[in-house]
């Protein structure tokens, strides 16, 4: 593994007191913006690339092809380029030009799909390319076991080691691919079956019953139940409102100097709500997948 990839993980963890009820438990937040690439997606990016390499599914003559332009696309790109592999990312042609340039600067080749063909144009184009050309391989974070495994092997143990605790009372995280909640949840429940694992979803969605509505919070409740999600690990779900999330993000940046992304705000909001059930001294943990710098002007 190249030196850069050795710095994926071991991100800082901070405590936020409960602003809703000062007499109840606060929450610990793992700040994933400190990974190379600036997000939690560097963890599964590295593990999925290494797993495919170990299984000889990925060789130097293969090109990784993913319909991703966000944090996952960048996480996979950083890991793959560092290990000497080529990456093509399929992105709708109305995607942010700034983000496209950012991905290209890391070494990804961008293939644009026609957004006028409807939602998911990049996914359909990626499938067409994969089906017609054997030179490409998809890592598919939604069904790849290496995604949750990355969090089982790194994020979960880091939480226990950094907090120096025997167990965590509750772990809270949004479900996009489900990798974070599944991997960390399985690790923490393996230490103590009393640990509660709680998913976060936008108000109006009912993840467990496969009900999704349009919403503004990126990267959670993506419209289907990913294959890697195991409902037996989830104790319950917490709903969060977009406006509440944005208000909390603003409060955190202006009062605590903590500038997090939108899904991070959703995780922290849900964690603070969950923590109202617990006395001070209990350990409630969540993750902030990325920084707010990627969401300037986001409404």
N, C-alpha and C positions, 0 to 999 in steps of 0.2 A: 504493500500500500504506500502511495506517495505521502510525503510529509504533510501536505495540506489536509488530507483526509484524517490524519491522526487528531486533528483539532475539531472534528465533528463530535458533538456531545460535551458532557461536563459543563453545561451551561449554568449560569447562576440561578439561584432560587431566592426569592425575597418574600417577606411577609407583609400583607396588607390587612390592617385592622378592619373590623366590620363596621362600615360606615352606616349601615342600616340599624344596627343594634350593638353599641359599644360593649355591652355586657355579655355578648356572645362571642363565639370563636371567630378569629380572623381566618384568612386563607393564605396559603403559600402558593406562589406563582413561579413557575419555571420559565425563564425568559429565553425563548428559543431563537431570538434574533441574533444571538451571539454565535450561532453556527456559521461556518463558511457558506455563503449564499444567502444568509440572513433569515433562515426559517427552519422550522422543525422538519421540513421535507428533505433536508440533507441527510437525515438519519435513514429513512427508508431508501432514499436514492442510492446511498453507498451500499446498503445491504442487498438491495435488489440487483445491482450491477455485479457485486461480488458473488452472489448466489448463482446468477446466470453464468458467470465465468467459471465457477467451480463445477457446475453441472455440464459445462462445455456446450451450453446453449448459445453462449456469446463467445465468438471468436473474432480475431482481428479482421476477418473478411466480412463480418456482419455489421450492419448499421442499426442502431437502436432507433426505433420510430415510435413516437408517442404523440397523441392528440392533446398536448398540454402546453400552455404558455405561461402558467402561473408559477407558484412556488415549487410544485412538483417537477415541472419541466426544467426549472433552473437547478433543483437538487439533483436530478438525474444527470443533467448536463455536466455539472461540476464534477460529480463522481466519475462519469464515463470519460470525460476528456482527461482528467487527472490519471486515469488508468490506461489511456491510449486508445479509446474507442471513439467512433464517430456517432453523432447524434443528429437526427432530423426531428424537428418538432412541427406538427401540423396545427395551424392556428387560423381562425377565421380572418378574412381580409379586412374586417373592421376592428381588429384588435388594436390596442394602444401602440402607436408607432414607437413611443419611448420604450415600452416593454420589449418590443421586437428588437430594437437596437441593443437593449441590455442583454438579451439572450444571445444575440449574434456576437456580442463582445466577449462572451464566455466560450464561444466556439461552436454553438449550435447552428445548424443550417435550418432555415425557416421555409416551410412549404405552406402557402396560403390557400385556404379553401374559399369558395364563394358563399358568403353569408346569406346571399339572396335566395339560396336554395332552402333556407329554413334553419331552425335551431339544430345544433349538432352536426353542422356541415363538416367541421373538422374531423369529427369522429367517423363519419361515413367515408370521407376521403382517405383517412388513415387505414380503415378496413380494406378499402379497394386496393390500396398500395400493398398492404400486407398479403392480401390474397393473390396478387398478381406477380409478386417479386419475392423470391426466396432469400434475397440478400438482406432482408429486413427482419428484425425481431422486436416484439413488443413486450415490455416488462409488466404492463397492466397492473397498476397499484391496487385496483379494486378487488382483484381475485388472487393476488400474489401473496402467499404466506410469509414471504420475506419482509413484507411491509409491517405487519404486527410484530413479527419476530424481532425486528430492529428495536422496537420499543421495549419488548420483553427483556432483551439482552442489555439495553443501555439506559433508556429513560427511567424504567422502573427501579433498577438497582441504584441509579444516581440519586433518586429521591430519598430512598432509605439511607444511603450513605451520607448524603449532604445534611439531612435533618437529624441524623444520629438517633433514629427511633427504631423500635422493634416492629411497629406496624403503623399503617395510615388508617385513620377512621373513615375517610371518604376521598375518592378520586373523581373529579368532574371534568368532562371534556366533550366537545361537540363531535358529531359523527359526520364526517365527510366520506372518506374511504372506510373509516372505522378502525384504521390501523393503530392510532394512538390509544383510544379507549380500550380496544381489545388487548393490545400488547401490554400496556401498563396495568390494566385491570387484572389480567391473568397473573401477572407477576405478583401484584400486591395481594390478591386473594389467595395466592399460593402461600404467602407468608402468614396471612390471617384470614380465615373465612368470614370474620366479622367485618372486614372492610367493605364499604358500600361503593359500588361503581355506578356512576350516574351520567347519563347522556344528556346533551343539550340540543334543543331543537327550537326553531322559530315558532312563535305563537301561531296557532292555526294548523301546524303540521302534527301528525301523529305517526311517528316513525315506525313504531312497532306494528301498526296496522296498515303500513304502506300508504299513508295518506300524506300528500304533499301539496302545498299551495304556493303561488308566487310570493316571493319575499326578497328582502334586500341584503340579508346577511350572507356574504360569500363563504363558500367552502364547507358549509354544513347542510344536511338534509338535501342531498344533491338530486333528489327526484326518484330514487330507487334504493332498494336495500342491497348494499354490496355483499358479495358472496362471503367475504371474510368475517362478516358480523355474526357473532354468536350471542343470541338473545339471553341465554342462560347466565351470561356474565353480567348483564345489565340489571341492576336492582330497580331503578326507575328513571324517568326522564323529567327534565325541567324545561319549561317553556320560557323564552325570553323575547321581549319586544324590541324591535329595531330602535325606536326612539330612546328607550331606556338605555340600550347599549351605547348609543352615541353620546348620551348625556354622561354616562359613567366614564367613557373614554376621555371626554373633555375634562371631567373632574380630575381624573387620574393624572393627566398631563399637566394641568394647571396647578394642582395642589401637591402632587407627589413626584412630579418629574418623570412619570412613567407613561411613555407614548407607545401604545400598542395598536395592533390591527383590529379589524372589525370582529373577526371570529374570536380573537383574544379577548375583546371586550365582552363578547357573549359568554365565554368561559368564566371570566372573572365575575360577571354579574350573576350567573347561575350559581357559582361557588359561594358567593356572599349570601345568596338566598338560602342555599342549603345549610350554610354555617349557622344560620339563625336557630337551627334545631339543636346546636351543640354548645355546651358550656365552654368557657375559656380553657385553653390547655389541650383541646382536642386538635387533631391534625387533619385539616382539610386541604387538599392539594389540587391544583389545576395547572394547565400550561398556557402560555401566551405564544401561539405558533409563529408570529412575526411582529415586526415593528409597524407603527402607524405611518412611517415614511412612505410606504407603498400605497397609501390611501389618501394622500393629500387631495382635497377637493371632492372626496367621496361623499355622496349624499343618498 
